[in-house]
Amino acid sequence: MKILVCVTSVPDTTTKIAFTDNNTKLNKAGVTFITGPYDDYALARAVELKEKTGATITVLNVGEADAEPVIRKCLAIGADDAIRVNAEPTDAYFVAEQIAAIAKEANYDLILMGRESIDFNGGQVHGIVGEMLGIPSISPVMLLDIEGDTAKITREIEGGKESLEANLPLVLGCQEPIAEWKIPNMRGIMTARTKPLKVVEPTGTDKLTTVASYELPAPRGAVKMIPADEAEKLIQLLHTEAKVI
Amino acid sequence: MSVLIFAELDEGKIKKSAQEAIFYGAKVAQMLGTSATAIVIGQASDDELASAGRFGATIVLHASDAKLAEPNGMAYATVVAQAAQQEGSKIIVLAKSSLGDAMTARLAGKLKAGLAANVVELPDLSNGFRVKSSIYTGKAFAYNDLKANVKILAIKKNTITPEETDASAEVKPFSPALNDGDFAISIKSTDKSSGDILLPEADLVVSAGRGLKGPENWGIVEDLAKALHAATACSKPVSDLDWRPHSEHVGQTGLKISPNLYIACGISGAIQHLAGVNSSKVIVVINKDPDAPFFKSADYGIVGDVFDILPRLTKAVQAL
């Protein structure tokens, strides 16, 4: 089985977001970049499938050179080789086009990625890739088992979950609890240094969307504290002042 | 050239989030001097379909093919793409939902569309087509210029407050051409709590964290939620511990919600939790620790024991 795992390099979840250059660029000063948490679940499940069935795992990142530490970490966790498409990943259609172009060159049985990147949160790339390749896409996937050519999948829906079946090849957007995050061990980190990481230039169209500028949310007003012995007052305030109940 | 809105059904009724989408789409249509057409897929009564008119749709296309009875993102995307072609629609509006998300991406792929997800405002048409969207899990916004011929807007809950009229939409049957590939995914079973208020749709949410000490104590959370007609939610540790189902987990790696009211009980307010809830209109925090970071992001706060406070709040709500 051949698995392609697509990963993003994104600001750590504890990052306080700020922008520079007249609010047109993320202020990367002091920001730690990590593998997208959902992508990490996708990779972890791929490594489990590899351990079970002997799959090969290729990691793909559409990103600039500063994403390479994240790619190396994925190699350390258990991917066999990696490809980086050298482009800024800002438009879902554009990113999907890069992934589809790589996927067309090799017949992957599974294309896994996180349900969404935690920077732009679009959650669309897997579906667009599926459409471009003419294969099914499913997200957010909580459980994945492969039996022969069939994938048995549990997907989260509003207020519950759905059990699905589909034949490979598939594109899946993953989330917990599909697998436990994996931490690279020393041997993995050593071997990752020499695993192949190919850099290719982007193909295809211009971006269909661009970001003109960014903005931070307006700060909330000061918190109004209500003494515990007058807790009932809260309900009155929500009713008459905030007018939400 | 109409603006096309996908209006999702839940048990034969147009969902609240879909009513918002219709109203949003109708506003965009007004800005562009055109009309709004809704597409509804699945079984619904004619009265229900015509009710899309109350939110601004002039026409409702209804695809009621028996094969479309189950929500299926791929097949539904095919239907909406064909409706867009028939109507010559260049702008498609959907509400964010698990079905909507599955469709949005497939549609964007089919139509080579410029796509903005988590849209939070009406577009700015003064210089091209610019929409504001929520990014970094609610920690920031982006102003996106959509440059493609076809544009898809997936709107976040509470982006717009629909105003109703007594207008009625004209209902027209719509017969899409479906192929086997659209049904490549088979739904084996669905495990969904029924009767409850769906968390992503809820206007009011009562949420609790590890401060509740154990799943057996959730009664006081559920009682307050019931009194308020609110949905219940929980923090990540609570869903990780299996005290509550994962579908209730709000935060960075769970659901991102934007209700009118979010009441957090016994949740300290880690930045990852805030990310999922900080676009709520009003936030109430109840925590016995006066130094809980969540108080800094709240509108109202009570320092106190949730086991004492929650039952009293429930009584106060019942007395309203």
Interface residues (C-beta under 8 A of the other chain):
Chain A: P11 T13 T14 K16 I17 F19 P37 Y38 D91 A92 Y93 A96 I118 D119 F120 N121 G122 G123 Q124 V125 H126 G127 I128 V129 G130 E131 M132 G134 I135 P136 S137 I138 S139 P140 M142 R155 E156 I157 E158 G159 G160 K161 E162 S163 L164 E165 A166 N167 Q175 E176 P177 D206 K207 L208 T209 T210 V211 A212 S213 Y214 E215 L216 P217 R220 G221 V223 K224 M225 I226 P227 A228 A231 E232 L234 I235 Q236 L237 L238 H239 A242 V244 I245
Chain B: G73 M74 A77 S97 S98 L99 D101 A102 T104 A105 R106 A108 G109 K110 K112 A113 G114 L115 A116 A117 N118 R130 K132 S134 I135 Y136 T137 G138 K139 A140 F141 A142 Y143 N144 D145 L146 K147 A148 G181 A184 I185 S186 I187 K188 S189 T190 D191 K192 S193 D196 L198 L199 P200 E201 D203 L204 L228 P245 H246 S247 Q252 T253 K256 N260 L261 I271 Q272 A275 N278 S279 K281 V282 I283 V284 V285 F295 K296 S297 A298 D299 Y300 G301 I302 V303 G304 D305 D308 I309 R312 L313 K315 A316 V317 L320
